[in-house]
Amino acid sequence: MEIQKADLNKDGNQDLVVANWFKPPTIYYNNSNGGFNDLRPLPSLAVEEGVYIGHSVGINDFNNDSKPDILYARNGSNNTAYLSQKVGNLQDNTIDTNN
C-alpha cells in the first residue's frame, strides 16, 4: 500500500491517491473541511485472480502539460499511467512492462 498527495483538481487542497493490493487505486479528493468526501476509483484496471496487484503510485507531470499525472505500478503486470486531460479527467494509458 502506498499513499501520495497532490492537488489533482487544482482547488488548492492536497488530494490523496491510494494504491493497495485488494482494491482498485483510488483518488480521495479533499473537501477543504478536513475530510475527503469524493472518492473515485481509477478507471479500468485488470484483476488477476480477484486481487488488485497494486504496488506503488507516483504523481508527477509526466507529459509536460502542467497537470499532475498518476503512475500506478503493479507487481508482475503492466503498469498504468493516468494522464490528466483536464482538471478531474484522467486518461488510462497502460504501459507494457512484460516484454
Buried (B, 14 or more C-beta within 10 A) or exposed (E): EBEBEBBBBBBEBEBBBBBBEEEBBBBBBBEEEEEBEEEBEBEEBEEEEEEBBBBBBBBEEBEEEEBBBBBBBBEEBBBBBBBBEEEBEBEEBBEEEEE
